[in-house]
Amino acid sequence: MKQGDLPNALSPEESAALLTMSDSFIQEAVHMSRHFIGCSPVDPTRWKRVAHMRDLTMYKERRARWRLGSKRKLGSRLADHDYVDDSANLLPATLMIGTFPGDLESVMFGLQSSTEDATRLRASYLGDNLVDEKLLAEPLESPSYEDPLRSCTLRWRGLRNGTTAARVASGKIFSSRMMETVYIESTGITHLGTGERVGYELLQSVEVPGFGGFSKNGRPQAVISYCYVYRQPSPDVMEVFMLGSTSRDGVLLGGALAKMHSLHRVVRCAERKKLAWLLNSSQPTLANPKA
């Protein structure tokens, strides 16, 4: 496979393996989010606050870092004494908790993007750090009548290292160096053990054999792994829990900062997507000239 060739035909075994992997990360993150229901306080000796906006707060792990390629699941990073001492290939952890206006269905509809056009539309509404993005295969799962908010896709993304150039508590400003990653994006709604419905949004890097990316300039490869969990504790109030890590310091924090600044626009994004759908569906056609 040449650089830039699209692996547009995954085998059933490959698709099943990717779905199993993504579901595993999602369930682990949903399980760990229960410890922060009600935006419970975090341990200040472990987590350093690096950003705050409205009712959302972001933290960075003070000293716990993992080796790149660790097989541990994303959520188990919150377990006590899970530290390693390694000066190379480190994965810094980032945590975000807080509340923002919205309802579960609107938030998840606003976040869903199972096509490239929908991805660009979402990015324009939310101010995403999107440079370029391509779907690398047919969706692993698409929205359906039975589960209209479920989507799972394999993607390539060109991104910037902290596009927001936001200054955080440490005073560091992230650069805009171009990078790329191949990852799974999975969104949908699942249930807690209590039966409560919660939304999830997973972005997890994966390896695609033979695919070398689209860049001719050899962009650095970013390995990302993070999951957002959304719950609605009361009418028009959403709680969010995010845990993530990356192989490129600044990529995750910069992207998460951009996401933190855009969450209050997710419901507006959903409303505009609904309006766009209504306008498109009402356009006159040869079969229905009076539509």
C-alpha positions as CSV (number, residue, x, y, z in Angstrom):
1,M,0.0,0.0,0.0
2,K,1.4,3.4,-1.0
3,Q,1.5,6.4,1.2
4,G,-2.0,8.0,1.1
5,D,-3.8,4.9,-0.1
6,L,-7.1,4.5,1.7
7,P,-7.7,1.1,3.5
8,N,-11.3,1.3,2.4
9,A,-12.1,-2.3,2.9
10,L,-11.7,-3.7,6.4
11,S,-12.3,-7.4,6.8
12,P,-15.1,-8.5,9.1
13,E,-12.5,-9.6,11.6
14,E,-10.7,-6.3,11.6
15,S,-14.0,-4.4,12.0
16,A,-15.0,-6.6,14.9
17,A,-11.7,-6.2,16.6
18,L,-11.8,-2.4,16.3
19,L,-15.4,-2.3,17.7
20,T,-14.4,-4.6,20.6
21,M,-11.5,-2.4,21.4
22,S,-13.5,0.8,21.3
23,D,-16.3,-0.7,23.4
24,S,-13.7,-1.8,26.0
25,F,-12.3,1.8,26.3
26,I,-15.8,3.3,26.5
27,Q,-17.0,0.9,29.2
28,E,-13.8,1.6,31.3
29,A,-14.2,5.3,31.0
30,V,-18.0,5.1,31.9
31,H,-17.1,3.0,34.9
32,M,-14.5,5.5,36.1
33,S,-16.7,8.5,35.5
34,R,-19.0,7.3,38.4
35,H,-16.3,8.4,40.8
36,F,-16.9,12.0,39.7
37,I,-20.7,12.1,39.6
38,G,-21.7,15.4,41.0
39,C,-18.3,16.8,40.0
40,S,-16.7,15.4,43.1
41,P,-13.4,17.0,44.2
42,V,-10.2,15.7,42.7
43,D,-7.0,14.9,44.7
44,P,-4.9,18.0,44.5
45,T,-1.7,16.1,45.3
46,R,-2.3,14.1,42.1
47,W,-4.0,16.5,39.7
48,K,-2.9,20.1,39.0
49,R,-5.5,22.5,37.7
50,V,-4.4,24.0,34.4
51,A,-7.5,25.6,33.0
52,H,-11.0,26.8,34.1
53,M,-13.9,28.1,32.0
54,R,-17.3,28.8,33.4
55,D,-18.2,25.6,35.3
56,L,-15.6,23.4,33.5
57,T,-12.2,22.6,35.0
58,M,-9.2,20.8,33.4
59,Y,-6.4,19.1,35.3
60,K,-3.1,17.6,34.3
61,E,-1.5,14.7,36.2
62,R,1.4,16.0,38.3
63,R,3.7,13.0,38.2
64,A,2.1,9.9,36.8
65,R,3.2,9.1,33.3
66,W,3.1,5.9,31.3
67,R,5.2,4.2,28.7
68,L,3.9,4.6,25.1
69,G,2.3,1.4,24.1
70,S,1.1,0.4,27.5
71,K,-1.7,-2.2,27.3
72,R,-3.5,-0.8,30.3
73,K,-6.9,0.6,29.6
74,L,-7.5,4.3,29.6
75,G,-9.6,4.4,32.8
76,S,-7.3,2.4,35.0
77,R,-5.0,5.4,35.0
78,L,-7.2,6.7,37.9
79,A,-6.3,3.7,40.1
80,D,-4.0,4.4,43.0
81,H,-0.2,3.6,42.7
82,D,-0.4,3.1,38.9
83,Y,2.9,5.0,38.2
84,V,6.0,4.1,36.2
85,D,9.4,5.7,36.0
86,D,10.3,6.2,32.4
87,S,12.0,9.2,30.8
88,A,11.1,8.3,27.2
89,N,7.8,7.8,25.3
90,L,5.7,9.3,28.1
91,L,1.9,9.7,28.0
92,P,0.7,12.6,30.2
93,A,-2.8,12.3,31.5
94,T,-5.5,15.0,31.4
95,L,-8.8,15.1,33.3
96,M,-11.7,17.4,32.8
97,I,-14.9,17.6,34.9
98,G,-17.7,20.2,35.2
99,T,-21.1,21.2,33.8
100,F,-22.5,23.1,30.8
101,P,-26.0,23.8,29.5
102,G,-27.8,21.2,27.4
103,D,-29.7,18.0,27.2
104,L,-28.3,14.5,26.5
105,E,-29.9,13.9,23.1
106,S,-29.0,17.4,21.7
107,V,-25.4,17.1,22.9
108,M,-24.9,13.7,21.4
109,F,-26.6,14.7,18.1
110,G,-24.3,17.8,18.0
111,L,-21.2,15.7,18.5
112,Q,-22.1,13.0,16.0
113,S,-20.4,13.1,12.6
114,S,-20.5,9.8,10.7
115,T,-19.4,11.4,7.3
116,E,-16.7,13.9,6.2
117,D,-19.3,16.5,5.4
118,A,-20.8,16.2,8.9
119,T,-17.3,16.4,10.4
120,R,-16.6,19.7,8.6
121,L,-20.0,21.0,9.6
122,R,-19.4,20.1,13.2
123,A,-15.9,21.7,13.1
124,S,-17.2,24.9,11.7
125,Y,-19.8,25.2,14.5
126,L,-17.5,24.1,17.4
127,G,-14.3,25.7,16.3
128,D,-12.5,22.4,16.3
129,N,-8.7,22.1,15.8
130,L,-9.4,20.3,12.5
131,V,-6.9,20.9,9.7
132,D,-8.0,18.1,7.4
133,E,-9.8,14.8,8.0
134,K,-10.7,11.7,6.0
135,L,-12.7,8.6,6.6
136,L,-10.5,5.7,5.9
137,A,-13.2,3.0,5.5
138,E,-16.9,2.5,5.5
139,P,-18.3,3.3,9.0
140,L,-17.9,0.5,11.5
141,E,-21.3,1.5,12.8
142,S,-23.7,4.1,11.4
143,P,-26.8,5.8,12.9
144,S,-29.9,3.7,12.6
145,Y,-33.6,3.9,13.3
146,E,-33.1,1.8,16.5
147,D,-29.9,3.7,17.6
148,P,-29.8,7.1,15.8
149,L,-27.0,8.5,17.9
150,R,-24.6,5.6,17.5
151,S,-21.6,6.1,15.2
152,C,-18.1,4.5,15.0
153,T,-15.7,5.4,12.2
154,L,-12.0,4.9,11.3
155,R,-10.4,8.3,10.5
156,W,-7.2,10.1,9.6
157,R,-6.8,13.6,10.9
158,G,-4.3,16.3,10.4
159,L,-4.2,18.5,13.4
160,R,-2.2,21.2,15.1
161,N,-0.3,21.0,18.4
162,G,-2.5,23.2,20.5
163,T,-4.3,25.3,17.9
164,T,-5.9,27.4,20.5
165,A,-2.5,28.7,21.6
166,A,-4.1,29.0,25.0
167,R,-2.0,30.1,27.9
168,V,-2.7,27.8,30.9
169,A,-1.8,28.1,34.5
170,S,1.8,27.1,33.9
171,G,2.3,29.9,31.4
172,K,3.1,27.6,28.5
173,I,1.8,28.5,25.0
174,F,1.4,25.6,22.7
175,S,2.9,25.8,19.2
176,S,1.0,25.2,16.0
177,R,3.2,22.4,14.6
178,M,1.3,20.1,12.2
179,M,0.8,16.5,13.2
180,E,-1.5,13.6,12.1
181,T,-3.1,10.6,13.6
182,V,-5.2,7.6,12.6
183,Y,-7.9,6.9,15.1
184,I,-11.3,5.5,15.9
185,E,-14.1,8.0,16.7
186,S,-17.1,6.5,18.5
187,T,-20.1,8.3,19.8
188,G,-23.4,7.1,21.3
189,I,-25.5,6.5,24.4
190,T,-25.0,3.6,26.9
191,H,-26.3,2.9,30.4
192,L,-24.9,2.9,33.9
193,G,-25.6,-0.1,36.2
194,T,-28.4,2.0,37.7
195,G,-30.1,2.2,34.3
196,E,-29.2,5.9,33.8
197,R,-28.4,6.9,30.2
198,V,-25.1,8.5,29.6
199,G,-23.4,9.7,26.4
200,Y,-19.8,8.9,25.3
201,E,-17.3,10.2,22.8
202,L,-14.1,8.2,22.2
203,L,-11.1,9.2,20.1
204,Q,-8.5,6.4,20.2
205,S,-5.5,6.0,17.9
206,V,-5.0,2.7,16.1
207,E,-2.5,1.3,13.7
208,V,-3.5,0.6,10.1
209,P,-0.9,-1.7,8.5
210,G,0.5,-0.3,5.3
211,F,-1.1,3.2,5.7
212,G,1.6,5.9,5.9
213,G,-0.6,9.0,6.0
214,F,-1.3,11.6,3.4
215,S,1.5,14.1,4.2
216,K,4.5,14.2,1.9
217,N,6.5,16.0,4.6
218,G,6.6,13.3,7.2
219,R,4.4,14.9,9.8
220,P,4.9,13.5,13.3
221,Q,2.5,10.9,14.4
222,A,0.4,11.7,17.4
223,V,-1.0,8.8,19.5
224,I,-4.2,10.0,21.3
225,S,-6.5,8.2,23.7
226,Y,-9.3,10.0,25.4
227,C,-13.0,9.6,26.2
228,Y,-15.7,12.0,27.2
229,V,-18.7,10.8,29.2
230,Y,-21.8,13.0,29.4
231,R,-24.7,12.7,31.8
232,Q,-27.7,14.8,32.4
233,P,-28.2,15.2,36.2
234,S,-31.1,17.7,35.8
235,P,-33.1,19.5,33.1
236,D,-30.9,21.5,30.7
237,V,-27.7,20.7,32.7
238,M,-25.0,18.4,31.4
239,E,-22.1,16.9,33.4
240,V,-18.9,16.0,31.6
241,F,-16.0,13.7,32.6
242,M,-13.0,13.4,30.3
243,L,-9.9,11.4,30.8
244,G,-7.1,11.2,28.1
245,S,-3.5,10.8,27.2
246,T,-1.2,11.4,24.2
247,S,2.3,10.6,23.0
248,R,2.7,14.3,22.1
249,D,2.7,16.8,24.9
250,G,0.5,19.6,24.0
251,V,-1.7,17.8,21.4
252,L,-4.2,16.5,24.0
253,L,-4.1,19.5,26.2
254,G,-4.4,21.9,23.3
255,G,-7.3,19.9,21.8
256,A,-9.0,19.4,25.1
257,L,-8.8,23.2,25.8
258,A,-10.4,23.9,22.4
259,K,-13.1,21.3,23.3
260,M,-13.7,22.9,26.7
261,H,-14.2,26.3,25.0
262,S,-16.7,24.8,22.5
263,L,-18.9,22.6,24.7
264,H,-21.3,25.4,25.4
265,R,-21.9,25.6,21.6
266,V,-22.8,21.9,21.1
267,V,-26.5,22.4,21.6
268,R,-26.4,25.2,19.1
269,C,-24.6,22.9,16.7
270,A,-27.3,20.3,17.1
271,E,-30.0,22.9,16.4
272,R,-28.2,24.1,13.2
273,K,-27.8,20.5,12.0
274,K,-31.5,19.9,12.5
275,L,-32.3,23.1,10.6
276,A,-29.9,22.2,7.8
277,W,-31.6,18.8,7.5
278,L,-35.1,20.4,7.4
279,L,-34.0,22.8,4.7
280,N,-32.4,20.0,2.6
281,S,-35.4,17.7,3.0
282,S,-37.8,20.5,2.0
283,Q,-36.0,21.3,-1.3
284,P,-38.2,20.8,-4.4
285,T,-37.3,17.8,-6.6
286,L,-38.6,16.4,-9.9
287,A,-40.5,13.8,-7.9
288,N,-41.9,16.3,-5.5
289,P,-41.9,19.8,-7.1
290,K,-44.1,21.4,-4.4
291,A,-41.9,20.3,-1.5
